[in-house]
Amino acid sequence: MKILIVDDEPINRTMLVSMLSEAGFTDCVEAACGEDALAIVEQAIPDLVLLDVIMPGMSGFEVAPQIRTLAGGRYLPILFITALDDKESLVKCLEVGGNDFATKPFDKHILTAKIRAHEKIRNLSAHIEQQNEELRFYQQRVAREHAIVEHIFSHAIVNKSHILNYFDHALTPAETFNGDVFVCEASPSGGLYFLVGDFTGHGLASAIGALPVTRAFQEMSVKGLSVNEMATEFNKILLRFLPSDMFMAAVIGEVGSDGSRITLWQGGMPQMMVVSDKRRFIKTISSPHMALGILEQHEFDSECEIFEMLANDKLIIYSDGLTEAVDAHGNMLTEEGVKQWCAEASDITADGIFNHAKAFSATPSFDDDVSVVIFKSQSLEGVQPYRATDDIPLNITITLSAKHLKQPDIQTRMLHQTSQCSGIEHVRSVLFTVVSEMFSNALEHGILNMDSRLKHSPEGFQLYYEQREKLLSGLDEGTIIINIESDPEKESVFLSIEDSGNGFDWERKVSSESNDTFGRGIGLIRALSSKVWFEKGGRKINCLLNTAVE
């Protein structure tokens, strides 16, 4: 510890040096006046100063503030050594920048004890300053990293403005980074894809998952993948990418080129609503699946819901950060609260729903990220469909035996193969849906000879699929042949699926106004195809898809 002794009396300096040396403080520097003391401090700041008050020239009262200035923000204890014992002088010692004082004649034990006490304070101050310096460096590094991440996010998660204009949306993060994600893209068919996701937690840790999801969504949209395929791929990506305690609740959707047909996969999100301005009718759509990134691929269900919206109907999607808003009495807003507001509002907007939840909340901010996304059924003339450049015709024939049909993932694998045809990019999701319906019809009604009328109730659904699994596990014979012919030059895809069953009454029609939960597959195939016809007593179904870009 370096100690500067400032005193105009040589005997006092000699006595202090001797006294301090005996106490173990051997690094002492002497100054005979205030000017010499300031010159020494300018060259090298000591660790402690013993400063006499009464000196010729500059007094200790004048020297102390200048020493303090030279020391800057560094902790430098100054102990006045003085024969003055009046209260005013001692108070002034402290007022001009002194930390303590020692009265003459010196008491060796008291003086060294004070010096040791200030040495401890000085060491503690130095340690705190080191920690502060490390904290400042850490804060600078975090700020820099946040700036880099924000730059990456601002360039990676970007929606094209002409596509975003079809959606009314409001997204607010609970922290700097948003654990909710909303991305939308044009589909090759002239429709729209969209994804609303909510990662576990909030902040940077949850937001980081949006990067691979966004990139995958963009790539799959360009290829025209179906919503089923997207859900499967997202689940695969998140299982590999996220830790086991993280997942993403999501709504993945495709709007057909007509602006009204919606294909949805929903997992772990709050119930969606379809609101009709004409009838003021609210239809709720509950989540039938678990969130993405939880189930292994063999457990994952990619089944989607397809429905039609009337002109100006609104599909409303929101994350649970909205419904979990809490009022002053501890009550949550809940899905019913959102539904009630939508039923009573004169105009339903994303900002309106968000502001309702904000007004309901007892706090000015939400505890979780909040997203509200609304799509209104409308013409999509502004969406430019993708024009394929691949003009190579392709013919694929797949023959599946009973051994293949019993495999749990056979439909997914078969659909993957059938979607590899060239020139089908902008009808790929339609092809996926049509093939799924035709394959299910051939397997369940042709091979297994099941009656879909069993699905007249939720209990019937469960019984139907229990029977399906039982019949499939005991299947020994049966064949399904899938044939796809893509002719890019003629802008068409021919598809046929033939089974070895007994056929079925394909002429039986189901009313489009029926509320039955069965028998709609053929109607959906007809709606999506330009031509559908049957052969071999219903054992073979053929359809033609038009791939021309309108």
C-alpha positions as a printed NumPy array, in Angstrom:
array([[  0.   ,   0.   ,   0.   ],
       [  1.535,   3.328,  -1.112],
       [  1.021,   6.145,   1.399],
       [  1.709,   9.835,   0.679],
       [  2.67 ,  11.864,   3.789],
       [  2.223,  15.626,   3.372],
       [  3.607,  17.756,   6.259],
       [  5.862,  20.817,   6.359],
       [  7.604,  19.562,   9.549],
       [ 10.413,  17.034,   8.754],
       [ 10.234,  15.56 ,  12.238],
       [  6.538,  14.791,  11.833],
       [  7.193,  13.087,   8.498],
       [ 10.088,  11.054,   9.98 ],
       [  7.954,   9.991,  12.949],
       [  5.066,   8.943,  10.715],
       [  7.35 ,   6.973,   8.366],
       [  8.888,   5.136,  11.336],
       [  5.509,   4.465,  12.932],
       [  4.004,   3.163,   9.675],
       [  7.064,   1.048,   8.877],
       [  6.749,  -0.728,  12.228],
       [  3.076,  -1.424,  11.365],
       [  4.064,  -2.952,   8.02 ],
       [  3.433,   0.019,   5.714],
       [  6.872,   0.435,   4.17 ],
       [  5.975,   2.131,   0.903],
       [  5.762,   5.763,   1.987],
       [  6.365,   8.938,  -0.026],
       [  6.994,  12.348,   1.577],
       [  5.964,  15.846,   0.483],
       [  6.938,  19.022,   2.371],
       [  4.194,  21.207,   0.962],
       [  0.932,  21.16 ,  -0.941],
       [  2.565,  21.922,  -4.294],
       [  4.974,  18.97 ,  -3.942],
       [  2.043,  16.714,  -2.962],
       [  0.07 ,  17.641,  -6.099],
       [  3.127,  17.033,  -8.3  ],
       [  3.559,  13.564,  -6.785],
       [ -0.13 ,  12.724,  -7.235],
       [  0.033,  13.851, -10.866],
       [  2.874,  11.384, -11.488],
       [  1.391,   8.419,  -9.599],
       [ -1.764,   8.317,  -7.539],
       [ -1.075,   6.874,  -4.07 ],
       [ -3.36 ,   4.482,  -2.216],
       [ -3.82 ,   6.741,   0.838],
       [ -2.879,  10.332,   1.806],
       [ -1.932,  11.63 ,   5.277],
       [ -2.424,  15.391,   4.886],
       [ -1.45 ,  18.129,   7.359],
       [ -3.943,  20.987,   7.669],
       [ -1.726,  23.924,   8.598],
       [  1.119,  24.386,   6.078],
       [  2.789,  27.417,   4.512],
       [  1.54 ,  28.259,   1.063],
       [ -1.377,  25.92 ,   0.329],
       [ -3.22 ,  24.622,   3.361],
       [ -4.489,  21.086,   3.621],
       [ -8.009,  22.417,   3.085],
       [ -6.905,  23.725,  -0.331],
       [ -4.842,  20.687,  -1.316],
       [ -7.473,  18.021,  -0.56 ],
       [-10.01 ,  19.026,  -3.256],
       [ -7.267,  19.17 ,  -5.908],
       [ -5.977,  15.734,  -4.926],
       [ -9.536,  14.449,  -5.136],
       [ -9.829,  15.942,  -8.641],
       [ -6.559,  14.338,  -9.768],
       [ -7.74 ,  10.963,  -8.446],
       [-10.842,  11.146, -10.625],
       [-13.425,   8.514,  -9.79 ],
       [-10.884,   6.313,  -8.043],
       [-11.375,   5.754,  -4.321],
       [ -8.491,   7.58 ,  -2.555],
       [ -8.817,   7.942,   1.242],
       [ -7.472,  11.237,   2.636],
       [ -6.759,  11.379,   6.392],
       [ -6.116,  14.858,   7.81 ],
       [ -3.401,  15.041,  10.483],
       [ -3.981,  18.097,  12.636],
       [ -3.509,  19.628,  16.044],
       [ -6.833,  21.404,  15.651],
       [ -9.517,  19.962,  17.851],
       [-12.367,  22.428,  17.463],
       [-15.552,  21.059,  15.964],
       [-15.652,  23.506,  13.038],
       [-12.159,  22.536,  11.836],
       [-12.834,  18.841,  12.064],
       [-16.104,  19.219,  10.161],
       [-14.292,  21.263,   7.482],
       [-11.753,  18.43 ,   7.079],
       [-14.583,  16.211,   5.94 ],
       [-16.341,  18.881,   3.877],
       [-13.303,  19.607,   1.654],
       [-12.896,  15.96 ,   0.697],
       [-11.294,  14.234,   3.62 ],
       [-12.373,  10.786,   4.72 ],
       [-11.088,  10.883,   8.265],
       [ -8.667,  12.708,  10.567],
       [ -5.993,  11.905,  13.144],
       [ -5.133,  14.426,  15.837],
       [ -1.631,  15.26 ,  17.021],
       [  0.131,  13.924,  18.965],
       [ -0.41 ,  10.641,  17.113],
       [ -1.594,   7.49 ,  18.783],
       [  0.181,   4.697,  16.892],
       [ -2.533,   2.098,  17.438],
       [ -5.444,   4.369,  16.517],
       [ -3.675,   5.705,  13.409],
       [ -2.694,   2.278,  12.072],
       [ -6.171,   0.928,  12.832],
       [ -7.71 ,   3.753,  10.814],
       [ -5.28 ,   3.18 ,   7.962],
       [ -6.071,  -0.544,   7.927],
       [ -9.812,   0.193,   7.973],
       [ -9.474,   2.509,   4.987],
       [ -7.264,  -0.046,   3.274],
       [-10.09 ,  -2.553,   3.539],
       [-12.577,   0.015,   2.207],
       [-10.17 ,   0.848,  -0.623],
       [ -9.75 ,  -2.832,  -1.546],
       [-13.502,  -3.315,  -1.417],
       [-13.977,  -0.235,  -3.592],
       [-11.415,  -1.537,  -6.07 ],
       [-13.217,  -4.884,  -6.165],
       [-16.563,  -3.168,  -6.739],
       [-15.049,  -1.035,  -9.467],
       [-13.662,  -4.156, -11.12 ],
       [-17.093,  -5.749, -10.963],
       [-18.66 ,  -2.585, -12.364],
       [-16.151,  -2.603, -15.188],
       [-16.953,  -6.229, -15.925],
       [-20.674,  -5.411, -15.754],
       [-20.223,  -2.473, -18.159],
       [-18.318,  -4.718, -20.529],
       [-21.019,  -7.389, -20.226],
       [-23.76 ,  -4.817, -20.842],
       [-21.923,  -3.523, -23.894],
       [-21.511,  -7.069, -25.183],
       [-25.173,  -7.905, -24.559],
       [-26.237,  -4.668, -26.251],
       [-24.035,  -5.525, -29.218],
       [-25.363,  -9.076, -29.386],
       [-28.94 ,  -7.814, -29.136],
       [-28.262,  -5.359, -31.93 ],
       [-26.915,  -8.206, -34.09 ],
       [-29.863, -10.458, -33.255],
       [-32.341,  -7.649, -33.928],
       [-30.66 ,  -7.06 , -37.279],
       [-30.924, -10.772, -38.112],
       [-34.554, -10.94 , -37.02 ],
       [-35.474,  -7.808, -38.946],
       [-34.076,  -9.339, -42.137],
       [-35.037, -12.986, -41.593],
       [-38.622, -12.667, -40.367],
       [-40.038, -10.376, -43.   ],
       [-43.442, -10.601, -44.663],
       [-43.919,  -9.237, -48.155],
       [-46.097,  -6.148, -47.899],
       [-48.492,  -7.127, -50.718],
       [-49.143, -10.468, -48.968],
       [-49.314,  -8.971, -45.466],
       [-52.022,  -6.582, -46.682],
       [-54.471,  -9.493, -46.773],
       [-54.143,  -9.909, -42.994],
       [-55.123,  -7.676, -40.104],
       [-52.618,  -8.312, -37.341],
       [-51.307,  -7.044, -33.999],
       [-48.215,  -8.554, -32.342],
       [-46.72 ,  -7.301, -29.074],
       [-43.762,  -8.947, -27.292],
       [-43.585,  -9.125, -23.507],
       [-39.856,  -8.342, -23.779],
       [-37.511,  -7.075, -26.505],
       [-37.812, -10.235, -28.565],
       [-41.058, -11.893, -29.537],
       [-41.701, -15.571, -28.808],
       [-44.765, -15.362, -31.06 ],
       [-44.293, -15.499, -34.816],
       [-46.549, -14.612, -37.732],
       [-45.404, -15.234, -41.295],
       [-47.327, -15.365, -44.547],
       [-46.426, -16.21 , -48.129],
       [-48.1  , -16.552, -51.496],
       [-48.777, -20.122, -52.571],
       [-47.815, -21.266, -56.09 ],
       [-51.537, -21.718, -56.829],
       [-52.313, -18.042, -56.257],
       [-53.536, -18.525, -52.687],
       [-51.927, -17.746, -49.342],
       [-50.032, -19.658, -46.677],
       [-49.837, -18.413, -43.107],
       [-48.331, -19.537, -39.816],
       [-49.141, -18.185, -36.36 ],
       [-46.846, -19.71 , -33.741],
       [-46.32 , -19.323, -30.002],
       [-43.086, -20.706, -28.552],
       [-42.742, -21.747, -24.915],
       [-41.971, -18.739, -22.714],
       [-40.985, -15.354, -24.102],
       [-37.918, -13.256, -24.804],
       [-34.827, -14.167, -26.812],
       [-34.754, -17.812, -25.688],
       [-38.177, -18.455, -27.196],
       [-37.824, -16.07 , -30.143],
       [-34.724, -17.843, -31.457],
       [-36.885, -20.767, -32.586],
       [-38.662, -18.48 , -35.049],
       [-35.6  , -18.357, -37.308],
       [-35.518, -21.978, -38.543],
       [-39.329, -22.089, -38.596],
       [-39.532, -18.977, -40.774],
       [-36.86 , -20.232, -43.164],
       [-38.548, -23.629, -43.487],
       [-41.952, -21.982, -43.98 ],
       [-40.615, -19.813, -46.794],
       [-38.947, -22.736, -48.549],
       [-41.982, -25.   , -48.246],
       [-44.281, -22.235, -49.483],
       [-42.265, -21.841, -52.679],
       [-42.539, -25.592, -53.272],
       [-46.297, -25.505, -52.729],
       [-46.323, -28.104, -49.963],
       [-49.615, -28.99 , -48.377],
       [-50.464, -27.909, -44.854],
       [-50.189, -31.56 , -43.773],
       [-46.633, -31.753, -45.067],
       [-45.732, -28.432, -43.478],
       [-46.994, -29.532, -40.067],
       [-45.023, -32.775, -40.321],
       [-41.837, -30.969, -41.344],
       [-42.171, -28.318, -38.625],
       [-42.626, -31.02 , -36.011],
       [-39.525, -32.803, -37.285],
       [-37.473, -29.594, -37.268],
       [-38.533, -28.56 , -33.774],
       [-37.955, -32.018, -32.311],
       [-34.39 , -31.799, -33.562],
       [-33.831, -28.112, -32.829],
       [-35.551, -27.317, -29.521],
       [-34.711, -28.63 , -26.026],
       [-37.177, -31.127, -24.612],
       [-38.967, -28.541, -22.461],
       [-39.745, -26.228, -25.391],
       [-42.373, -26.492, -28.12 ],
       [-44.42 , -24.3  , -30.452],
       [-48.192, -24.049, -30.393],
       [-49.228, -23.184, -33.93 ],
       [-51.886, -22.617, -36.543],
       [-50.747, -23.471, -40.066],
       [-53.128, -22.517, -42.812],
       [-53.6  , -22.263, -46.548],
       [-56.152, -20.028, -48.227],
       [-57.206, -21.325, -51.633],
       [-56.874, -19.131, -54.716],
       [-60.613, -18.408, -54.448],
       [-59.962, -16.634, -51.146],
       [-62.573, -18.68 , -49.302],
       [-61.4  , -22.308, -48.942],
       [-59.306, -22.702, -45.792],
       [-57.11 , -25.666, -44.891],
       [-55.967, -25.603, -41.249],
       [-53.717, -27.531, -38.919],
       [-54.026, -26.361, -35.331],
       [-52.025, -27.599, -32.348],
       [-51.952, -26.201, -28.817],
       [-53.413, -22.779, -29.67 ],
       [-56.567, -21.228, -28.192],
       [-59.772, -21.823, -30.133],
       [-60.115, -19.901, -33.39 ],
       [-63.295, -18.19 , -34.504],
       [-65.041, -17.634, -37.818],
       [-67.253, -14.563, -37.636],
       [-69.827, -13.75 , -40.299],
       [-70.765, -10.077, -40.602],
       [-74.074, -10.973, -42.266],
       [-75.347, -13.486, -39.747],
       [-73.302, -12.306, -36.733],
       [-72.646, -15.984, -36.204],
       [-69.521, -17.143, -34.421],
       [-68.111, -20.564, -35.184],
       [-65.353, -21.746, -32.859],
       [-62.627, -24.124, -33.956],
       [-60.868, -25.87 , -31.087],
       [-57.356, -27.242, -31.363],
       [-57.458, -30.993, -32.123],
       [-53.695, -31.541, -31.921],
       [-50.792, -31.114, -29.529],
       [-48.22 , -28.393, -30.117],
       [-45.319, -28.918, -32.516],
       [-42.085, -30.336, -31.165],
       [-43.636, -32.66 , -28.568],
       [-44.673, -35.883, -30.288],
       [-42.263, -38.151, -32.123],
       [-42.864, -38.497, -35.843],
       [-44.613, -41.882, -35.564],
       [-47.053, -40.363, -33.037],
       [-47.658, -37.117, -34.903],
       [-51.038, -36.46 , -36.553],
       [-50.986, -34.079, -39.529],
       [-54.718, -34.305, -40.298],
       [-56.183, -30.96 , -41.319],
       [-59.596, -29.332, -41.328],
       [-60.959, -27.905, -44.577],
       [-63.902, -25.514, -44.679],
       [-65.422, -22.768, -46.793],
       [-65.86 , -19.149, -45.729],
       [-68.423, -16.753, -47.156],
       [-67.345, -13.405, -48.575],
       [-66.151, -11.043, -45.809],
       [-66.209, -13.79 , -43.156],
       [-63.317, -13.33 , -40.723],
       [-61.038, -16.049, -39.381],
       [-59.659, -14.886, -36.018],
       [-56.49 , -16.399, -34.54 ],
       [-54.777, -15.345, -31.297],
       [-52.166, -16.62 , -28.856],
       [-52.758, -17.461, -25.198],
       [-50.95 , -14.306, -24.097],
       [-54.237, -12.548, -24.931],
       [-56.592, -14.877, -23.048],
       [-54.321, -14.964, -19.995],
       [-54.68 , -11.218, -19.355],
       [-55.744, -10.795, -15.702],
       [-57.992,  -8.07 , -14.262],
       [-57.756,  -6.406, -10.841],
       [-59.719,  -9.256,  -9.242],
       [-57.436, -11.993, -10.601],
       [-59.873, -13.127, -13.319],
       [-58.507, -14.172, -16.701],
       [-59.993, -12.852, -19.935],
       [-60.271, -16.446, -21.34 ],
       [-61.472, -17.562, -24.779],
       [-65.07 , -16.854, -23.81 ],
       [-64.173, -13.257, -23.013],
       [-62.684, -12.801, -26.48 ],
       [-65.693, -14.514, -28.059],
       [-68.149, -12.286, -26.178],
       [-66.346,  -9.121, -27.248],
       [-66.351, -10.261, -30.899],
       [-70.086, -11.001, -30.665],
       [-70.823,  -7.504, -29.382],
       [-68.303,  -5.411, -31.353],
       [-69.559,  -3.316, -34.26 ],
       [-66.311,  -3.919, -36.141],
       [-63.833,  -6.666, -35.365],
       [-60.185,  -5.709, -35.845],
       [-56.901,  -7.054, -34.505],
       [-56.21 ,  -3.78 , -32.71 ],
       [-59.737,  -3.804, -31.294],
       [-59.293,  -7.265, -29.78 ],
       [-55.832,  -6.333, -28.479],
       [-57.037,  -3.077, -26.915],
       [-59.98 ,  -4.885, -25.289],
       [-57.551,  -7.274, -23.591],
       [-55.308,  -4.371, -22.595],
       [-58.244,  -2.515, -21.046],
       [-59.273,  -5.703, -19.235],
       [-55.782,  -6.238, -17.807],
       [-54.935,  -4.794, -14.398],
       [-51.37 ,  -4.049, -15.525],
       [-50.206,  -1.782, -18.378],
       [-48.272,  -4.64 , -20.034],
       [-48.897,  -8.333, -20.667],
       [-46.947, -11.101, -18.958],
       [-46.634, -13.034, -22.23 ],
       [-46.281, -12.269, -25.92 ],
       [-49.596, -11.439, -27.58 ],
       [-50.593, -12.081, -31.2  ],
       [-53.877, -11.431, -32.983],
       [-54.222, -12.298, -36.679],
       [-57.393, -11.929, -38.764],
       [-57.998, -13.07 , -42.345],
       [-61.101, -11.82 , -44.151],
       [-62.42 , -13.966, -46.997],
       [-61.878, -11.947, -50.165],
       [-60.617, -12.009, -53.73 ],
       [-56.89 , -12.792, -54.028],
       [-56.392, -11.266, -57.452],
       [-53.319,  -9.389, -56.227],
       [-51.486, -12.623, -55.4  ],
       [-49.279, -13.637, -58.302],
       [-49.261, -17.443, -58.751],
       [-45.983, -19.191, -59.347],
       [-45.298, -20.212, -62.933],
       [-43.518, -23.531, -63.176],
       [-40.618, -23.911, -65.621],
       [-40.334, -27.689, -65.475],
       [-42.025, -29.159, -68.56 ],
       [-40.92 , -32.784, -68.123],
       [-43.9  , -35.192, -68.121],
       [-43.915, -37.869, -65.45 ],
       [-45.829, -41.075, -64.797],
       [-45.816, -42.667, -61.32 ],
       [-47.455, -45.963, -60.425],
       [-47.425, -47.248, -56.841],
       [-48.781, -50.692, -55.955],
       [-49.438, -51.276, -52.264],
       [-50.092, -54.755, -50.886],
       [-51.669, -55.656, -47.539],
       [-48.205, -55.668, -46.004],
       [-47.715, -52.046, -47.069],
       [-51.216, -50.932, -46.091],
       [-50.676, -52.096, -42.505],
       [-47.687, -49.802, -42.04 ],
       [-48.656, -46.824, -39.832],
       [-46.889, -44.213, -41.993],
       [-47.829, -45.625, -45.395],
       [-50.153, -42.778, -46.316],
       [-47.527, -40.146, -45.531],
       [-44.881, -42.011, -47.53 ],
       [-47.242, -42.568, -50.434],
       [-48.251, -38.911, -50.5  ],
       [-44.609, -37.853, -50.472],
       [-43.933, -39.977, -53.537],
       [-46.977, -38.77 , -55.429],
       [-46.096, -35.136, -54.846],
       [-42.771, -35.421, -56.683],
       [-44.336, -34.922, -60.12 ],
       [-42.963, -32.032, -62.143],
       [-45.125, -29.086, -63.112],
       [-47.48 , -29.412, -60.115],
       [-45.947, -26.834, -57.779],
       [-48.967, -24.573, -57.7  ],
       [-51.494, -27.413, -57.189],
       [-49.391, -29.567, -54.902],
       [-51.481, -28.923, -51.788],
       [-54.674, -29.61 , -53.767],
       [-53.146, -32.832, -55.086],
       [-52.162, -33.798, -51.551],
       [-55.742, -33.318, -50.324],
       [-57.292, -35.17 , -53.272],
       [-54.898, -38.111, -52.99 ],
       [-55.497, -38.28 , -49.214],
       [-59.277, -38.445, -49.681],
       [-59.085, -40.96 , -52.536],
       [-56.632, -43.18 , -50.641],
       [-58.738, -43.096, -47.457],
       [-61.849, -43.948, -49.499],
       [-60.095, -46.876, -51.196],
       [-58.649, -48.242, -47.947],
       [-61.578, -47.769, -45.58 ],
       [-64.532, -48.451, -47.906],
       [-62.909, -50.531, -50.618],
       [-60.432, -52.776, -48.769],
       [-61.851, -52.709, -45.205],
       [-65.51 , -52.377, -46.301],
       [-66.342, -49.863, -43.557],
       [-69.49 , -47.728, -43.374],
       [-68.774, -44.021, -42.835],
       [-72.28 , -43.493, -41.437],
       [-70.872, -44.793, -38.18 ],
       [-69.258, -41.361, -37.779],
       [-72.548, -39.716, -36.825],
       [-71.24 , -38.524, -33.45 ],
       [-67.975, -38.019, -31.557],
       [-68.469, -41.458, -30.006],
       [-69.078, -42.86 , -33.472],
       [-65.834, -41.328, -34.687],
       [-63.904, -43.067, -31.94 ],
       [-65.645, -46.385, -32.628],
       [-65.039, -45.975, -36.372],
       [-61.299, -45.567, -35.983],
       [-61.062, -48.314, -33.398],
       [-62.693, -50.656, -35.926],
       [-60.382, -49.334, -38.632],
       [-57.3  , -50.207, -36.584],
       [-58.678, -53.648, -35.751],
       [-59.568, -54.483, -39.346],
       [-56.255, -53.149, -40.623],
       [-54.208, -55.173, -38.153],
       [-55.957, -58.348, -39.311],
       [-55.687, -57.559, -43.039],
       [-54.12 , -60.399, -45.048],
       [-55.164, -59.552, -48.593],
       [-55.798, -56.344, -50.466],
       [-54.186, -54.12 , -53.04 ],
       [-54.34 , -50.414, -53.831],
       [-52.818, -49.091, -57.045],
       [-52.092, -45.357, -57.348],
       [-51.304, -43.857, -60.727],
       [-50.367, -40.252, -61.409],
       [-49.612, -38.813, -64.827],
       [-48.349, -35.25 , -64.993],
       [-48.379, -33.511, -68.377],
       [-46.999, -29.964, -67.929],
       [-47.493, -29.229, -71.629],
       [-51.243, -29.889, -71.368],
       [-51.286, -28.275, -67.91 ],
       [-53.02 , -31.232, -66.304],
       [-52.511, -34.037, -63.814],
       [-54.42 , -37.303, -64.159],
       [-54.864, -39.305, -60.98 ],
       [-56.426, -42.72 , -60.414],
       [-56.641, -44.987, -57.384],
       [-57.928, -48.549, -57.721],
       [-58.56 , -50.999, -54.913],
       [-59.219, -54.737, -54.827],
       [-62.396, -54.386, -52.738],
       [-66.02 , -54.919, -53.694],
       [-66.674, -51.363, -54.856],
       [-69.28 , -48.993, -53.418],
       [-72.372, -47.016, -54.401],
       [-70.591, -43.963, -55.71 ],
       [-73.793, -42.523, -57.139],
       [-75.192, -41.947, -53.643],
       [-75.15 , -38.196, -53.165],
       [-74.764, -36.334, -49.909],
       [-76.5  , -32.965, -49.601],
       [-74.103, -30.071, -49.241],
       [-76.417, -28.689, -46.553],
       [-76.276, -31.885, -44.517],
       [-74.915, -31.66 , -41.015],
       [-73.674, -35.257, -41.181],
       [-70.042, -35.742, -40.239],
       [-69.512, -38.446, -42.835],
       [-69.704, -38.941, -46.583],
       [-68.105, -35.652, -47.561],
       [-64.842, -36.959, -49.069],
       [-66.232, -37.434, -52.589],
       [-67.779, -33.961, -52.517],
       [-64.436, -32.461, -51.566],
       [-62.667, -34.348, -54.368],
       [-65.244, -33.054, -56.874],
       [-64.819, -29.489, -55.598],
       [-61.043, -29.574, -56.003],
       [-60.901, -31.401, -59.373],
       [-61.911, -30.315, -62.846],
       [-63.313, -33.802, -63.557],
       [-64.086, -36.911, -61.474],
       [-65.377, -40.295, -62.677],
       [-65.622, -43.864, -61.424],
       [-64.926, -47.238, -63.023],
       [-65.14 , -50.92 , -62.123],
       [-68.202, -50.564, -59.912],
       [-66.64 , -47.911, -57.737],
       [-63.366, -49.786, -57.209],
       [-61.492, -47.219, -59.274],
       [-61.797, -43.46 , -58.993],
       [-60.247, -41.104, -61.547],
       [-59.837, -37.365, -61.435],
       [-58.27 , -34.657, -63.519],
       [-56.578, -31.601, -62.041],
       [-56.049, -28.468, -64.071],
       [-52.545, -27.049, -63.46 ],
       [-52.958, -24.014, -65.711],
       [-52.06 , -20.717, -64.1  ],
       [-55.028, -18.397, -64.442]])
